[in-house]
Amino acid sequence: MSEKGELSEAIKNYQIAGQNKISYTHPHVVLKSQKEQHLSAPNFLIIGQVKCGTSSLYSYLTQHPQILPAIKKEIHFWNNNINQGIDWYLAHFHSIDSEQNLITGEATPNYLESQKVAESLFQQFPNIKLIV
């Protein structure tokens, strides 16, 4: 959908998919209904090399009851989809209120390969935790 220029509809659909995923993977978590105006940023990124265990690490982390998975593990925003805009990226994460003791993140190994990715990422999220 996002390729067709229907970005707001794509964001809405990502948020619905995210809610459905969380109700399945973390049924104990009750998320407030997401609104396009309230998009949450990821708390962490797993970066590294392809075939070096990032999928396993992400799977282990997101089994923790306080770590919510993104809609998909590898979003490839910072290296391939940055033209979609930051709201498109943020729609892949769940809206988490500050009083909830939850975090979310993604794993895209290829982020490690580019200095440009590092600069853009730090500029947007200076406090994000990187797991290499």
N, C-alpha and C positions, 0 to 999 in steps of 0.2 A: 504494500500500500504506500509506503513512504516514497518509493520511486516514482509514483504517479503524481506526486505533489500534494497528496492528501495527508499532510503531516499531522494535523490535529486529530484526524480519525485514527491514524496509525498509533499515536501516543495513547489515545483512549483504549484501543484494542490491546496494546502492550500492558496497560494497567489492569485491564480485566483479566488477561492471561496470567499476570503476576498474582493477582488475588486468588485465582483458581489454583495456581501452583502451590501457594503458601497454605491454602486450606487442606491440600493433600499432604505436603511434606512436613508441615508444622501445624497440625490441627489445634494445638494448644494456644496458638497465637491468634489474637483477634486484632486485625488491622482495621483502622477506620477507613471508610470509603475514600479512595483516592480521588483527588480533584486535580485537574491540570495545573491549577495555581500552586499546588503544594507538591513539588517534586523533591525527593530526597537524593542527596549525593551518596555515592558509595563511601564506605569507611576504609576499605582496603582493596588492593589489586594484587593478584598473584601474577607475577611476570617471570619469564625464564626462557627456556628453549623448548622447542617442540620435542616430544617424546622423552621428557625429563621428569615426569611425575606431576605436572601441574594439575591434570585432571583428577588424579588420585587425591592430591592435597586438597583441592577444592571440594571434592566429594566428602572427605573426612571432616573438613571444617563446617560445611553446611549441614552436617548431621547434628551438630550442636544445637540445642533448643533455642539459643539466643543469636544464632547466625542465620540470617535469611538469604537464600540464594537469589541471584538475579534471574530474570526470565530465562536467559540462556547463559551458559558458562563463558563463551567467547563472543563478546559483542563486536570486537574489532573496530571500535569507534575511533580511537586515537590514531590508528594507522590506515584505515580504509573508509570509514563512514563519517568522518568529521564534518563533511559537507551537509550531513543531515541536521546538524545543529545540536546544541547542548541539551535542549529539552527532549529531543529524540533519545539521546543517551540516558538522561535521567529517568525517562519513562520506563527503562528496563529495571529500575530498582523500586522497592516498595516504600511508600510514604510511612515513615516511622516518626512518631511523636517523641519529643525529648524525654518525656516521663517513662517511655517504654525502654527497657534495658535490652535493646536489640541493635544489631549491626548488620550490614549487608555489603556485598562486594562482588567482584567478578574475577575471572582468570583469563587473560589473553596473553599467551607466551610471547608473541611477536612484539609486544610493546617494548621489550628490552633491546630490540635491534636498532632503534632510531633515537638519535639525540633530539630531533624535532618533537617526537612523542614525549620525551621526558620534559622538555621545556613547556610544551602546551599543557601537559598534565599538572606540572608544578604551578603554572600560572593560574589555572582554574581551581585546583584543590591543593593548596600548599600544606595542609595538615594530613593528607591521606597517608595511610600506612602501605608500604610496598613490601610484599613477601616475595623473595627471589629464591 
